[in-house]
Amino acid sequence: MAVHGMHREASIEMNASPETIYDLISDLPRMGEWSPENIGGEWLGGGSGKVGDRFLGHNRTPERAWSVRLWCINPSDALDGR
């Protein structure tokens, strides 16, 4: 992981379809297994990972802990950089 002040960056190449990857990363309680800082999250308002659903993600580094509210977009759009 590269650290630039408050910006952290990590990447991994996966030989899988966008849908397969999305199924993994939308399993919020398991995110900590793959993320160097995410420790999980929960869907808001009964969401389950469909486009438009919102979730609260929880993160922790040695310096601090924080949560962010996010929403789901089309997985192909996200993984294609759109």
N, CA, C and O atoms as a GROMACS GRO file, in nm:
protein
  328
    1MET      N    1   0.085  -0.117   0.000
    1MET     CA    2   0.000   0.000   0.000
    1MET      C    3   0.090   0.123   0.000
    1MET      O    4   0.185   0.131   0.077
    2ALA      N    5   0.059   0.218  -0.087
    2ALA     CA    6   0.130   0.346  -0.091
    2ALA      C    7   0.056   0.446  -0.002
    2ALA      O    8  -0.066   0.455  -0.007
    3VAL      N    9   0.130   0.522   0.077
    3VAL     CA   10   0.072   0.622   0.165
    3VAL      C   11   0.127   0.758   0.128
    3VAL      O   12   0.249   0.777   0.124
    4HIS      N   13   0.037   0.852   0.101
    4HIS     CA   14   0.074   0.989   0.065
    4HIS      C   15  -0.005   1.082   0.156
    4HIS      O   16  -0.114   1.124   0.120
    5GLY      N   17   0.048   1.116   0.273
    5GLY     CA   18  -0.027   1.198   0.367
    5GLY      C   19  -0.153   1.126   0.410
    5GLY      O   20  -0.147   1.015   0.465
    6MET      N   21  -0.269   1.187   0.386
    6MET     CA   22  -0.397   1.126   0.422
    6MET      C   23  -0.448   1.034   0.311
    6MET      O   24  -0.550   0.967   0.329
    7HIS      N   25  -0.381   1.029   0.199
    7HIS     CA   26  -0.424   0.945   0.086
    7HIS      C   27  -0.353   0.810   0.092
    7HIS      O   28  -0.230   0.804   0.102
    8ARG      N   29  -0.430   0.704   0.087
    8ARG     CA   30  -0.375   0.568   0.083
    8ARG      C   31  -0.422   0.503  -0.044
    8ARG      O   32  -0.535   0.524  -0.089
    9GLU      N   33  -0.336   0.424  -0.102
    9GLU     CA   34  -0.371   0.360  -0.228
    9GLU      C   35  -0.318   0.218  -0.231
    9GLU      O   36  -0.203   0.191  -0.196
   10ALA      N   37  -0.405   0.127  -0.272
   10ALA     CA   38  -0.366  -0.013  -0.288
   10ALA      C   39  -0.440  -0.068  -0.409
   10ALA      O   40  -0.550  -0.024  -0.440
   11SER      N   41  -0.378  -0.162  -0.477
   11SER     CA   42  -0.446  -0.222  -0.591
   11SER      C   43  -0.406  -0.369  -0.603
   11SER      O   44  -0.303  -0.412  -0.552
   12ILE      N   45  -0.489  -0.441  -0.672
   12ILE     CA   46  -0.464  -0.581  -0.699
   12ILE      C   47  -0.529  -0.615  -0.833
   12ILE      O   48  -0.638  -0.565  -0.863
   13GLU      N   49  -0.465  -0.698  -0.910
   13GLU     CA   50  -0.524  -0.742  -1.037
   13GLU      C   51  -0.593  -0.876  -1.014
   13GLU      O   52  -0.536  -0.966  -0.951
   14MET      N   53  -0.714  -0.888  -1.064
   14MET     CA   54  -0.791  -1.010  -1.047
   14MET      C   55  -0.839  -1.057  -1.184
   14MET      O   56  -0.888  -0.978  -1.264
   15ASN      N   57  -0.824  -1.184  -1.210
   15ASN     CA   58  -0.870  -1.243  -1.334
   15ASN      C   59  -1.010  -1.298  -1.310
   15ASN      O   60  -1.029  -1.418  -1.294
   16ALA      N   61  -1.108  -1.207  -1.309
   16ALA     CA   62  -1.247  -1.245  -1.284
   16ALA      C   63  -1.338  -1.142  -1.349
   16ALA      O   64  -1.296  -1.031  -1.380
   17SER      N   65  -1.462  -1.180  -1.369
   17SER     CA   66  -1.558  -1.087  -1.429
   17SER      C   67  -1.594  -0.977  -1.329
   17SER      O   68  -1.581  -0.997  -1.208
   18PRO      N   69  -1.639  -0.862  -1.379
   18PRO     CA   70  -1.684  -0.757  -1.287
   18PRO      C   71  -1.791  -0.805  -1.192
   18PRO      O   72  -1.793  -0.766  -1.075
   19GLU      N   73  -1.881  -0.890  -1.239
   19GLU     CA   74  -1.989  -0.941  -1.154
   19GLU      C   75  -1.935  -1.027  -1.040
   19GLU      O   76  -1.983  -1.018  -0.927
   20THR      N   77  -1.836  -1.111  -1.068
   20THR     CA   78  -1.776  -1.195  -0.965
   20THR      C   79  -1.707  -1.109  -0.860
   20THR      O   80  -1.722  -1.132  -0.740
   21ILE      N   81  -1.632  -1.011  -0.905
   21ILE     CA   82  -1.563  -0.920  -0.812
   21ILE      C   83  -1.665  -0.844  -0.729
   21ILE      O   84  -1.648  -0.829  -0.608
   22TYR      N   85  -1.770  -0.795  -0.793
   22TYR     CA   86  -1.872  -0.720  -0.720
   22TYR      C   87  -1.938  -0.805  -0.613
   22TYR      O   88  -1.965  -0.756  -0.503
   23ASP      N   89  -1.964  -0.931  -0.643
   23ASP     CA   90  -2.022  -1.020  -0.542
   23ASP      C   91  -1.933  -1.029  -0.419
   23ASP      O   92  -1.982  -1.036  -0.307
   24LEU      N   93  -1.802  -1.029  -0.439
   24LEU     CA   94  -1.709  -1.034  -0.326
   24LEU      C   95  -1.708  -0.904  -0.247
   24LEU      O   96  -1.722  -0.905  -0.125
   25ILE      N   97  -1.692  -0.792  -0.316
   25ILE     CA   98  -1.676  -0.666  -0.244
   25ILE      C   99  -1.807  -0.611  -0.189
   25ILE      O  100  -1.805  -0.522  -0.104
   26SER      N  101  -1.920  -0.662  -0.236
   26SER     CA  102  -2.047  -0.617  -0.179
   26SER      C  103  -2.087  -0.699  -0.056
   26SER      O  104  -2.192  -0.673   0.003
   27ASP      N  105  -2.006  -0.795  -0.019
   27ASP     CA  106  -2.027  -0.870   0.106
   27ASP      C  107  -1.957  -0.790   0.216
   27ASP      O  108  -1.845  -0.822   0.256
   28LEU      N  109  -2.024  -0.684   0.263
   28LEU     CA  110  -1.961  -0.585   0.350
   28LEU      C  111  -1.892  -0.642   0.475
   28LEU      O  112  -1.781  -0.600   0.505
   29PRO      N  113  -1.952  -0.735   0.548
   29PRO     CA  114  -1.882  -0.786   0.665
   29PRO      C  115  -1.748  -0.853   0.633
   29PRO      O  116  -1.661  -0.861   0.720
   30ARG      N  117  -1.731  -0.902   0.510
   30ARG     CA  118  -1.606  -0.971   0.473
   30ARG      C  119  -1.500  -0.877   0.414
   30ARG      O  120  -1.388  -0.920   0.388
   31MET      N  121  -1.534  -0.750   0.393
   31MET     CA  122  -1.440  -0.658   0.329
   31MET      C  123  -1.305  -0.653   0.400
   31MET      O  124  -1.202  -0.637   0.334
   32GLY      N  125  -1.304  -0.667   0.529
   32GLY     CA  126  -1.178  -0.663   0.604
   32GLY      C  127  -1.080  -0.773   0.566
   32GLY      O  128  -0.960  -0.761   0.592
   33GLU      N  129  -1.130  -0.879   0.503
   33GLU     CA  130  -1.041  -0.987   0.459
   33GLU      C  131  -0.951  -0.944   0.344
   33GLU      O  132  -0.843  -1.000   0.325
   34TRP      N  133  -0.996  -0.844   0.267
   34TRP     CA  134  -0.920  -0.801   0.149
   34TRP      C  135  -0.868  -0.660   0.158
   34TRP      O  136  -0.778  -0.623   0.081
   35SER      N  137  -0.920  -0.580   0.248
   35SER     CA  138  -0.881  -0.439   0.255
   35SER      C  139  -0.780  -0.416   0.366
   35SER      O  140  -0.794  -0.471   0.475
   36PRO      N  141  -0.678  -0.334   0.340
   36PRO     CA  142  -0.581  -0.304   0.444
   36PRO      C  143  -0.635  -0.207   0.550
   36PRO      O  144  -0.573  -0.190   0.655
   37GLU      N  145  -0.751  -0.143   0.524
   37GLU     CA  146  -0.804  -0.051   0.624
   37GLU      C  147  -0.952  -0.067   0.654
   37GLU      O  148  -0.996  -0.026   0.760
   38ASN      N  149  -1.030  -0.126   0.564
   38ASN     CA  150  -1.173  -0.144   0.589
   38ASN      C  151  -1.194  -0.258   0.686
   38ASN      O  152  -1.134  -0.365   0.672
   39ILE      N  153  -1.279  -0.235   0.784
   39ILE     CA  154  -1.306  -0.339   0.885
   39ILE      C  155  -1.451  -0.387   0.878
   39ILE      O  156  -1.498  -0.456   0.969
   40GLY      N  157  -1.522  -0.350   0.771
   40GLY     CA  158  -1.659  -0.397   0.753
   40GLY      C  159  -1.754  -0.283   0.724
   40GLY      O  160  -1.712  -0.170   0.697
   41GLY      N  161  -1.880  -0.314   0.728
   41GLY     CA  162  -1.982  -0.214   0.700
   41GLY      C  163  -2.119  -0.277   0.708
   41GLY      O  164  -2.134  -0.397   0.732
   42GLU      N  165  -2.220  -0.192   0.686
   42GLU     CA  166  -2.356  -0.244   0.685
   42GLU      C  167  -2.440  -0.169   0.583
   42GLU      O  168  -2.418  -0.051   0.556
   43TRP      N  169  -2.536  -0.241   0.527
   43TRP     CA  170  -2.629  -0.182   0.432
   43TRP      C  171  -2.727  -0.095   0.507
   43TRP      O  172  -2.768  -0.129   0.618
   44LEU      N  173  -2.766   0.016   0.447
   44LEU     CA  174  -2.861   0.109   0.508
   44LEU      C  175  -2.998   0.094   0.443
   44LEU      O  176  -3.007   0.064   0.324
   45GLY      N  177  -3.102   0.114   0.520
   45GLY     CA  178  -3.238   0.114   0.467
   45GLY      C  179  -3.280  -0.015   0.401
   45GLY      O  180  -3.361  -0.014   0.308
   46GLY      N  181  -3.229  -0.127   0.448
   46GLY     CA  182  -3.267  -0.256   0.392
   46GLY      C  183  -3.196  -0.291   0.263
   46GLY      O  184  -3.235  -0.386   0.195
   47GLY      N  185  -3.092  -0.217   0.227
   47GLY     CA  186  -3.017  -0.244   0.104
   47GLY      C  187  -2.948  -0.379   0.108
   47GLY      O  188  -2.928  -0.438   0.214
   48SER      N  189  -2.910  -0.425  -0.012
   48SER     CA  190  -2.843  -0.554  -0.021
   48SER      C  191  -2.733  -0.555  -0.127
   48SER      O  192  -2.672  -0.659  -0.153
   49GLY      N  193  -2.707  -0.439  -0.188
   49GLY     CA  194  -2.602  -0.433  -0.288
   49GLY      C  195  -2.651  -0.405  -0.429
   49GLY      O  196  -2.574  -0.416  -0.525
   50LYS      N  197  -2.777  -0.368  -0.442
   50LYS     CA  198  -2.829  -0.334  -0.574
   50LYS      C  199  -2.791  -0.190  -0.608
   50LYS      O  200  -2.765  -0.109  -0.519
   51VAL      N  201  -2.789  -0.160  -0.738
   51VAL     CA  202  -2.760  -0.024  -0.782
   51VAL      C  203  -2.855   0.073  -0.711
   51VAL      O  204  -2.976   0.053  -0.712
   52GLY      N  205  -2.798   0.176  -0.651
   52GLY     CA  206  -2.876   0.276  -0.578
   52GLY      C  207  -2.880   0.253  -0.427
   52GLY      O  208  -2.913   0.345  -0.353
   53ASP      N  209  -2.848   0.132  -0.380
   53ASP     CA  210  -2.846   0.105  -0.236
   53ASP      C  211  -2.733   0.183  -0.170
   53ASP      O  212  -2.630   0.211  -0.231
   54ARG      N  213  -2.754   0.216  -0.043
   54ARG     CA  214  -2.653   0.289   0.034
   54ARG      C  215  -2.597   0.198   0.143
   54ARG      O  216  -2.664   0.106   0.190
   55PHE      N  217  -2.471   0.226   0.181
   55PHE     CA  218  -2.412   0.151   0.292
   55PHE      C  219  -2.317   0.240   0.369
   55PHE      O  220  -2.272   0.343   0.321
   56LEU      N  221  -2.288   0.196   0.490
   56LEU     CA  222  -2.195   0.264   0.579
   56LEU      C  223  -2.073   0.175   0.592
   56LEU      O  224  -2.082   0.063   0.641
   57GLY      N  225  -1.958   0.225   0.548
   57GLY     CA  226  -1.833   0.150   0.556
   57GLY      C  227  -1.747   0.199   0.671
   57GLY      O  228  -1.740   0.320   0.696
   58HIS      N  229  -1.682   0.108   0.741
   58HIS     CA  230  -1.600   0.141   0.857
   58HIS      C  231  -1.453   0.112   0.826
   58HIS      O  232  -1.419   0.006   0.773
   59ASN      N  233  -1.368   0.207   0.859
   59ASN     CA  234  -1.225   0.197   0.828
   59ASN      C  235  -1.140   0.228   0.951
   59ASN      O  236  -1.182   0.300   1.041
   60ARG      N  237  -1.021   0.171   0.951
   60ARG     CA  238  -0.928   0.197   1.063
   60ARG      C  239  -0.785   0.186   1.011
   60ARG      O  240  -0.751   0.095   0.935
   61THR      N  241  -0.703   0.280   1.054
   61THR     CA  242  -0.558   0.276   1.031
   61THR      C  243  -0.493   0.297   1.168
   61THR      O  244  -0.563   0.327   1.264
   62PRO      N  245  -0.362   0.282   1.177
   62PRO     CA  246  -0.299   0.308   1.307
   62PRO      C  247  -0.322   0.451   1.357
   62PRO      O  248  -0.319   0.476   1.478
   63GLU      N  249  -0.344   0.545   1.264
   63GLU     CA  250  -0.360   0.685   1.302
   63GLU      C  251  -0.502   0.725   1.341
   63GLU      O  252  -0.521   0.815   1.422
   64ARG      N  253  -0.602   0.658   1.283
   64ARG     CA  254  -0.740   0.701   1.308
   64ARG      C  255  -0.841   0.596   1.264
   64ARG      O  256  -0.806   0.496   1.200
   65ALA      N  257  -0.967   0.621   1.298
   65ALA     CA  258  -1.079   0.537   1.254
   65ALA      C  259  -1.188   0.631   1.201
   65ALA      O  260  -1.204   0.742   1.252
   66TRP      N  261  -1.263   0.585   1.099
   66TRP     CA  262  -1.369   0.668   1.043
   66TRP      C  263  -1.469   0.580   0.969
   66TRP      O  264  -1.440   0.465   0.935
   67SER      N  265  -1.586   0.637   0.945
   67SER     CA  266  -1.690   0.569   0.868
   67SER      C  267  -1.732   0.661   0.755
   67SER      O  268  -1.727   0.784   0.768
   68VAL      N  269  -1.775   0.602   0.644
   68VAL     CA  270  -1.822   0.679   0.529
   68VAL      C  271  -1.952   0.620   0.477
   68VAL      O  272  -1.971   0.499   0.478
   69ARG      N  273  -2.041   0.708   0.430
   69ARG     CA  274  -2.166   0.664   0.367
   69ARG      C  275  -2.142   0.664   0.216
   69ARG      O  276  -2.094   0.763   0.159
   70LEU      N  277  -2.176   0.554   0.154
   70LEU     CA  278  -2.154   0.537   0.010
   70LEU      C  279  -2.278   0.478  -0.054
   70LEU      O  280  -2.369   0.434   0.016
   71TRP      N  281  -2.283   0.476  -0.187
   71TRP     CA  282  -2.393   0.415  -0.257
   71TRP      C  283  -2.341   0.327  -0.370
   71TRP      O  284  -2.229   0.345  -0.418
   72CYS      N  285  -2.422   0.233  -0.410
   72CYS     CA  286  -2.384   0.138  -0.515
   72CYS      C  287  -2.414   0.195  -0.653
   72CYS      O  288  -2.518   0.256  -0.676
   73ILE      N  289  -2.320   0.172  -0.742
   73ILE     CA  290  -2.341   0.206  -0.882
   73ILE      C  291  -2.329   0.078  -0.964
   73ILE      O  292  -2.297  -0.027  -0.909
   74ASN      N  293  -2.353   0.086  -1.091
   74ASN     CA  294  -2.342  -0.031  -1.178
   74ASN      C  295  -2.200  -0.085  -1.169
   74ASN      O  296  -2.105  -0.011  -1.196
   75PRO      N  297  -2.180  -0.214  -1.132
   75PRO     CA  298  -2.045  -0.267  -1.116
   75PRO      C  299  -1.960  -0.256  -1.242
   75PRO      O  300  -1.840  -0.232  -1.233
   76SER      N  301  -2.019  -0.274  -1.358
   76SER     CA  302  -1.940  -0.263  -1.483
   76SER      C  303  -1.891  -0.121  -1.501
   76SER      O  304  -1.778  -0.100  -1.545
   77ASP      N  305  -1.974  -0.021  -1.469
   77ASP     CA  306  -1.933   0.118  -1.479
   77ASP      C  307  -1.817   0.146  -1.383
   77ASP      O  308  -1.720   0.212  -1.421
   78ALA      N  309  -1.826   0.098  -1.261
   78ALA     CA  310  -1.723   0.123  -1.162
   78ALA      C  311  -1.591   0.059  -1.202
   78ALA      O  312  -1.486   0.123  -1.193
   79LEU      N  313  -1.595  -0.064  -1.246
   79LEU     CA  314  -1.471  -0.134  -1.277
   79LEU      C  315  -1.413  -0.095  -1.414
   79LEU      O  316  -1.297  -0.123  -1.442
   80ASP      N  317  -1.494  -0.031  -1.498
   80ASP     CA  318  -1.445   0.020  -1.625
   80ASP      C  319  -1.394   0.163  -1.613
   80ASP      O  320  -1.346   0.219  -1.711
   81GLY      N  321  -1.405   0.224  -1.494
   81GLY     CA  322  -1.357   0.359  -1.471
   81GLY      C  323  -1.452   0.468  -1.518
   81GLY      O  324  -1.411   0.583  -1.533
   82ARG      N  325  -1.578   0.433  -1.543
   82ARG     CA  326  -1.674   0.534  -1.587
   82ARG      C  327  -1.728   0.612  -1.472
   82ARG      O  328  -1.810   0.702  -1.491
   0.00000   0.00000   0.00000
